[in-house]
């Protein structure tokens, strides 16, 4: 086989050792499985996320044969005549348009470069059939990702009790406060937090999960080597170290407006429920909520001040969609059937609850020690709170005689 198809087949064979090294899940010694994975990686380069025509083609032929079919030098008509059943299953015009769309991106050298870049940044390929492939993605049908590039812990992707916490980029102090409190409580209940890594609510959700020692997954709208937005490069780097960053796009792919919208379907499919904390009238978070509803995932919505434009989209969801009003972590956890706390509170915190201390003070007590003094900054990081709120809580606890200040930091006051 010569020409363009020959170049692609040669590239696929050249890609197999790289893909074999980057795969996770199924036994990589199986050559057929590795060729399938390499073909899915190639098709991911040729198409945009959520391309249902290509998804249907892969379902019909398998990824390896679909890749060769797309790369063939024959015209669309000739290709369809060689596989007349595809014209029936997918439609002549639809498939012809798809071939034209995919073939303009055929570039064997660029494909291999993207794999080399994936190796450099430590991105590994996860494909259907692998043991760690998220089962929930099947609900997307032909619009499901062909593969996922993962940086970090693949076991967290599609993990149990995953809750997507999303919202406005231009978040208000109210929205970020709710996100920080809620995510800390969800982590305590054993939930994995999924979001999009963006400014505002997404970033607050990821940070709260990390500070609470929980699991979090960021789904990117660009390649796994494009940590976007740049202002969150450090945050996303921390997520790679302690959680997982996921993308269906190959290395080098830029985040675009369309890809952000397409990314939202993956956030919804990877999650057992979606919670919208704050959203304007046309916020992208509404798009995620619509995907979740279409997939049969529960949608929770946090209400906001009726005068706040930043909550107008939330109120719109409550009015127009089958969404549930949620106001705290306990109500959000009920969406996935986890209303209780996974571990009992420490003794000091439990005593504080029974004595009517507010949740924020309980969380600060959880972060404290009776032996090791801790600074306000350290306590804020451990509790997943802003330093100003932490200092306020310490003032309240000090007045109640529950904590004491030393030259090195704050300690729980021993009783008796």
C-alpha positions in Angstrom: 0.0 0.0 0.0 1.6 3.3 -1.1 0.9 6.9 -1.1 -0.8 8.7 1.8 -2.4 5.6 3.2 1.0 3.9 3.2 2.6 6.8 5.1 -0.1 6.7 7.7 0.1 2.9 8.1 3.9 3.3 8.5 3.3 6.0 11.1 0.9 3.8 13.0 3.5 1.0 13.0 6.1 3.5 14.1 3.8 4.8 16.8 3.1 1.4 18.3 6.2 1.3 20.5 5.5 4.8 21.8 1.8 4.0 22.3 2.7 0.7 24.0 4.8 2.6 26.5 2.2 5.2 27.1 -0.8 3.0 27.5 -2.4 2.2 30.8 -4.9 -0.5 31.6 -5.0 -3.6 29.4 -2.0 -5.8 28.9 0.2 -3.8 26.6 1.9 -7.0 25.3 -1.1 -7.6 23.0 -0.1 -6.2 19.7 -3.7 -5.9 18.4 -4.7 -3.9 21.4 -1.7 -1.6 20.9 -2.5 -1.1 17.2 -6.1 -0.2 18.2 -4.8 2.3 20.7 -2.4 3.9 18.2 -5.2 4.1 15.7 -7.5 5.8 18.2 -4.7 8.3 19.0 -4.4 9.1 15.2 -8.1 9.5 14.8 -8.1 11.9 17.8 -5.6 14.0 15.8 -7.8 14.0 12.7 -11.1 14.9 14.3 -12.7 17.4 16.7 -14.0 16.2 20.0 -17.5 14.7 19.9 -17.5 13.9 16.2 -20.4 11.5 16.1 -19.8 10.4 12.5 -16.3 9.3 13.3 -17.5 7.6 16.5 -20.1 5.7 14.5 -17.4 4.7 11.9 -15.2 3.4 14.7 -18.1 1.4 16.2 -18.7 -0.1 12.8 -15.1 -0.9 11.7 -13.0 -0.8 14.8 -10.4 2.0 15.2 -7.6 0.3 13.2 -9.6 -0.3 10.1 -11.3 3.0 10.4 -7.9 4.8 10.5 -6.9 3.0 7.3 -10.3 3.7 5.7 -9.9 7.4 6.4 -6.3 7.5 5.2 -7.1 5.8 1.9 -6.2 7.8 -1.2 -9.5 6.8 -2.9 -12.2 9.3 -3.4 -15.1 9.4 -1.0 -17.3 7.7 -3.6 -14.8 5.0 -4.2 -14.2 4.5 -0.5 -18.0 4.2 0.1 -18.4 1.8 -2.8 -15.8 -0.5 -1.2 -17.8 -0.5 2.0 -21.4 0.0 0.9 -22.8 -1.0 4.3 -21.3 2.2 5.7 -23.3 4.3 3.2 -26.4 2.6 4.6 -25.4 2.9 8.3 -24.0 6.4 8.3 -25.5 8.1 5.1 -23.5 8.8 2.0 -23.4 12.6 2.4 -22.6 12.5 6.1 -19.7 10.1 5.6 -18.4 11.9 2.5 -18.3 15.1 4.5 -16.6 13.4 7.3 -13.9 12.0 5.1 -13.2 15.4 3.7 -13.1 16.9 7.2 -10.7 14.3 8.5 -8.4 13.9 5.6 -7.3 17.5 5.5 -5.5 16.8 8.8 -3.6 13.8 7.7 0.0 14.4 8.5 2.1 11.4 9.6 5.0 13.5 10.9 2.8 15.7 13.0 1.1 12.7 14.5 4.4 11.2 15.6 5.5 14.5 17.0 2.4 14.7 19.1 3.2 11.3 20.5 6.7 12.3 21.2 5.5 15.3 23.1 3.1 13.2 25.1 6.1 11.1 26.1 8.0 14.1 27.2 5.3 15.4 29.5 4.3 12.0 30.8 0.9 11.9 29.3 -0.4 8.3 29.0 -3.1 7.0 26.7 -6.3 5.4 28.0 -8.7 3.7 25.6 -11.9 1.7 25.7 -11.3 -1.8 26.8 -8.6 -0.8 29.3 -9.4 -1.7 32.9 -9.4 2.0 33.9 -11.6 3.3 31.1 -14.4 5.3 32.7 -17.7 3.3 32.2 -19.7 6.5 32.2 -18.3 7.7 28.9 -20.3 5.0 27.1 -23.4 7.1 27.9 -22.2 9.6 25.2 -22.7 7.0 22.5 -20.9 7.8 19.2 -20.0 11.2 20.7 -17.8 9.6 23.4 -14.0 10.3 23.4 -12.0 8.0 21.2 -9.3 8.0 23.9 -8.1 10.0 26.9 -4.7 11.4 27.6 -4.0 11.3 31.3 -1.4 13.1 33.4 -1.5 12.0 37.0 -3.4 9.1 38.6 -5.6 7.3 36.1 -7.4 5.5 38.9 -9.1 8.8 39.8 -10.7 9.2 36.3 -14.2 8.1 36.5 -13.8 7.1 40.1 -16.7 6.3 42.4 -18.8 9.1 43.8 -17.4 11.7 41.4 -19.1 15.1 41.6 -18.5 17.8 39.1 -18.4 21.3 40.7 -18.6 24.0 38.1 -19.5 27.6 37.7 -18.7 31.1 36.6 -15.2 32.2 35.7 -16.0 35.7 37.0 -17.0 34.3 40.4 -18.1 36.4 43.3 -16.8 36.1 46.8 -20.1 34.4 47.7 -19.7 31.8 44.9 -16.1 31.0 45.9 -17.0 30.8 49.6 -19.8 28.3 48.8 -17.5 26.3 46.5 -14.7 26.1 49.2 -17.0 25.1 51.9 -19.0 22.5 49.8 -16.0 20.9 48.3 -14.3 20.4 51.7 -17.4 18.7 52.9 -17.7 16.5 49.8 -14.1 15.4 50.2 -14.8 14.5 53.8 -17.6 12.2 52.4 -15.2 10.4 50.0 -16.2 12.2 46.8 -13.9 12.9 43.9 -14.1 16.5 42.6 -14.3 16.9 38.8 -14.0 20.4 37.2 -12.5 22.2 34.2 -9.5 23.9 35.7 -10.7 27.4 34.8 -10.7 30.6 36.8 -13.4 31.2 39.3 -15.5 28.4 40.7 -13.5 25.6 38.9 -10.2 26.8 40.5 -11.8 27.2 43.9 -13.2 23.6 43.7 -9.8 22.1 42.7 -7.9 24.1 45.4 -10.4 23.1 48.2 -10.1 19.4 47.2 -6.3 19.6 47.3 -6.1 21.5 50.6 -8.5 19.0 52.1 -6.3 16.1 50.9 -9.0 14.8 48.5 -9.0 13.6 44.9 -9.7 16.0 42.0 -9.7 15.7 38.2 -9.3 18.6 35.8 -10.7 18.1 32.3 -8.9 20.3 29.7 -10.1 21.8 26.5 -6.7 21.6 24.9 -3.9 19.1 24.7 -2.5 17.6 27.9 0.6 19.6 27.4 -1.3 22.9 27.2 -2.0 23.8 30.9 -4.6 26.4 30.3 -5.3 29.0 31.5 -1.7 30.0 32.0 -2.5 31.6 35.3 -3.5 28.1 36.6 -0.3 26.4 35.4 0.9 25.9 39.0 -2.6 24.7 40.1 -2.8 22.2 37.3 0.7 21.1 38.0 -0.3 20.3 41.5 -3.3 18.4 40.3 -1.1 16.3 38.1 1.0 15.5 41.1 -1.9 14.7 43.5 -4.8 14.1 41.2 -5.3 13.8 37.4 -5.5 16.1 34.4 -7.4 14.6 31.4 -7.9 15.6 27.8 -9.3 13.8 24.8 -7.2 16.1 22.5 -3.6 15.3 21.5 -0.5 17.2 22.6 -0.2 20.5 20.9 -4.0 21.0 20.5 -5.0 24.6 21.4 -8.0 25.3 23.6 -10.7 26.9 21.5 -14.3 28.1 22.2 -15.8 25.0 20.6 -13.4 22.7 22.5 -14.5 24.2 25.8 -18.1 23.4 25.0 -17.2 19.9 23.8 -15.1 19.4 27.0 -18.2 20.0 29.1 -19.8 16.8 27.9 -16.8 14.8 29.2 -17.0 16.6 32.6 -20.7 15.5 32.8 -20.0 11.9 31.7 -17.1 11.4 34.1 -19.3 12.5 37.0 -22.1 10.9 38.9 -23.7 14.3 39.5 -23.1 17.9 38.5 -23.4 20.9 40.9 -23.5 24.4 39.5 -22.4 26.8 42.2 -22.6 30.1 40.4 -23.5 30.9 36.8 -24.5 33.9 34.7 -27.4 33.8 32.3 -25.2 32.5 29.4 -22.5 30.8 31.5 -20.7 27.7 30.1 -21.6 25.9 33.3 -25.2 25.8 32.0 -23.9 23.8 29.1 -22.4 21.3 31.4 -25.6 21.0 33.3 -27.6 20.4 30.1 -25.2 17.6 29.1 -25.6 16.1 32.6 -29.4 16.2 32.3 -29.3 14.6 28.9 -27.1 11.8 30.3 -29.4 11.2 33.2 -27.0 12.6 35.8 -28.5 14.5 38.8 -28.0 18.2 38.6 -27.7 20.3 41.8 -27.9 24.1 41.7 -26.8 26.5 44.4 -29.2 29.5 44.6 -27.8 33.0 45.0 -29.0 36.5 45.6 -31.8 37.4 43.3 -30.1 40.7 42.5 -26.8 39.0 41.5 -26.2 38.6 37.7 -23.7 35.9 38.6 -26.5 33.7 39.9 -29.0 34.4 37.1 -28.1 31.2 35.3 -28.5 29.1 38.5 -32.0 30.5 38.9 -32.7 29.8 35.3 -31.8 26.2 35.7 -34.0 25.8 38.8 -36.9 27.4 36.9 -36.5 25.6 33.5 -34.7 22.3 34.2 -35.1 19.3 36.4 -32.5 20.6 38.8 -32.3 20.2 42.6 -31.7 23.2 44.9 -28.6 22.4 47.0 -27.1 24.6 49.7 -24.3 22.6 51.4 -22.1 19.6 51.0 -24.6 17.2 52.7 -27.3 18.1 50.1 -24.8 17.8 47.3 -23.6 14.4 48.5 -27.2 13.2 48.5 -27.2 13.5 44.7 -24.8 10.5 44.6 -26.1 8.7 47.7 -23.4 9.7 50.1 -25.1 11.8 52.7 -22.8 10.7 55.6 -19.2 11.5 56.5 -16.8 8.7 55.6 -14.7 9.1 58.8 -15.8 10.3 62.2 -14.8 13.8 63.2 -11.8 14.2 65.6 -12.8 14.3 69.2 -12.2 18.0 69.5 -14.3 18.7 66.5 -17.1 16.4 67.5 -17.3 18.1 70.9 -17.4 21.5 69.2 -20.3 20.4 67.1 -22.3 19.3 70.1 -21.6 22.6 71.7 -23.0 24.6 68.8 -19.8 25.8 67.2 -20.3 26.6 63.5 -18.9 24.4 60.7 -16.1 26.8 59.9 -14.8 26.6 63.4 -15.1 22.8 63.3 -13.0 22.8 60.2 -10.3 25.0 61.8 -10.3 22.7 64.8 -9.9 19.7 62.5 -6.8 21.3 61.1 -5.3 22.1 64.5 -3.1 20.1 66.9 -2.8 20.2 70.7 1.0 19.7 70.4 2.3 21.3 67.2 1.6 25.1 66.8 0.3 26.0 63.3 0.2 29.4 61.6 -2.9 31.0 60.2 -1.6 30.3 56.7 -1.0 26.6 57.5 -4.4 26.2 59.1 -6.1 27.9 56.2 -4.5 25.6 53.7 -5.4 22.5 55.8 -9.0 23.6 56.3 -9.5 24.8 52.8 -10.5 28.2 53.9 -9.3 31.8 53.2 -6.8 33.1 55.8 -9.2 35.9 56.7 -12.0 33.4 57.5 -9.6 31.2 59.4 -8.4 34.1 61.5 -12.0 35.0 62.3 -12.8 31.5 63.3 -9.7 31.4 65.6 -10.9 34.6 67.2 -14.3 33.0 68.0 -12.6 29.8 69.3 -10.3 31.8 71.4 -13.2 33.7 73.0 -14.8 30.3 73.7 -11.6 29.1 75.4 -11.1 26.3 72.8 -7.7 27.4 71.3 -4.7 29.5 72.4 -2.2 31.5 70.6 1.6 31.1 71.0 4.6 32.8 69.5 4.9 30.0 67.0 1.2 29.6 66.1 -2.1 28.3 67.3 -2.8 25.3 69.5 -6.0 23.5 70.7 -6.4 24.3 74.4 -6.3 21.2 76.5 -9.4 20.9 78.7 -8.9 20.0 82.3 
